[in-house]
Amino acid sequence: MQPVNQPSPRANVKPLTHWLIYRGYSVRFHARNRDRVTGVITTPDGTADFVYDPANLVVTLPDERIRINEHGWELEKEALDA
């Protein structure tokens, strides 16, 4: 059990999991710490590696960066150069 005044050593992935559910994706986490979460998502088009920045609520995929809110709703999308 974590002491009351200590920050959790793991990232809050609730916004990310809501986003994944809304999109109908499944996920396999590779690494998860307070600053960064990595893994693979499975979409109808195949699989893609992702990096999630929990502090800024940003999901980075190979071809786009998506900012979400605390409920997993997409706020902003940015295409990335391949």
KOLRO-342507 format. One record per residue (C-alpha): residue number from 1; residue in one letter; x, y, z. Coordinates in steps of 0.25 Angstrom, whole numbers, padded with zeros to 4 digits. Example, Ala and Ser with C-alpha at 12.3 -4.5 7.8 and 13.67 -1.06 7.14 Angstrom:
    k  r     c1     c2     c3
    1  A   0049  -0018   0031
    2  S   0055  -0004   0029
END
This chain:
    k  r     c1     c2     c3
    1  M   0000   0000   0000
    2  Q   0005   0014  -0004
    3  P   0007   0024   0007
    4  V  -0003   0035   0007
    5  N   0006   0047   0003
    6  Q   0014   0039  -0007
    7  P   0012   0040  -0022
    8  S   0008   0026  -0029
    9  P   0020   0020  -0036
   10  R   0011   0016  -0048
   11  A   0004   0025  -0058
   12  N  -0011   0027  -0058
   13  V  -0016   0020  -0070
   14  K  -0030   0022  -0068
   15  P  -0032   0033  -0079
   16  L  -0024   0024  -0089
   17  T  -0032   0012  -0086
   18  H  -0045   0020  -0088
   19  W  -0039   0025  -0102
   20  L  -0036   0011  -0106
   21  I  -0050   0006  -0102
   22  Y  -0057   0017  -0109
   23  R  -0049   0013  -0122
   24  G  -0051  -0002  -0120
   25  Y  -0036  -0005  -0119
   26  S  -0029  -0015  -0110
   27  V  -0016  -0012  -0104
   28  R  -0004  -0020  -0099
   29  F   0005  -0011  -0089
   30  H   0020  -0013  -0090
   31  A   0025  -0003  -0080
   32  R   0018   0006  -0070
   33  N   0023   0016  -0061
   34  R   0019   0030  -0056
   35  D   0025   0037  -0068
   36  R   0022   0028  -0080
   37  V   0014   0016  -0084
   38  T   0017   0008  -0096
   39  G   0011  -0004  -0103
   40  V   0004  -0009  -0115
   41  I  -0011  -0006  -0119
   42  T  -0019  -0015  -0128
   43  T  -0028  -0008  -0138
   44  P  -0037  -0014  -0149
   45  D  -0025  -0010  -0158
   46  G  -0015  -0017  -0151
   47  T  -0005  -0014  -0139
   48  A   0002  -0001  -0136
   49  D   0013   0003  -0125
   50  F   0009   0014  -0116
   51  V   0015   0023  -0106
   52  Y   0005   0030  -0096
   53  D   0010   0042  -0088
   54  P   0001   0042  -0075
   55  A   0005   0056  -0071
   56  N   0000   0063  -0084
   57  L  -0010   0052  -0088
   58  V  -0004   0050  -0101
   59  V  -0004   0037  -0109
   60  T   0007   0036  -0120
   61  L   0005   0026  -0131
   62  P   0014   0024  -0143
   63  D   0006   0033  -0152
   64  E  -0001   0043  -0142
   65  R  -0001   0049  -0128
   66  I  -0014   0050  -0121
   67  R  -0017   0059  -0109
   68  I  -0028   0054  -0100
   69  N  -0036   0059  -0088
   70  E  -0037   0052  -0074
   71  H  -0049   0044  -0080
   72  G  -0042   0039  -0092
   73  W  -0049   0048  -0102
   74  E  -0040   0053  -0113
   75  L  -0037   0068  -0113
   76  E  -0026   0070  -0124
   77  K  -0020   0061  -0134
   78  E  -0007   0064  -0141
   79  A  -0001   0056  -0153
   80  L   0013   0052  -0152
   81  D   0023   0051  -0164
   82  A   0026   0036  -0167
END
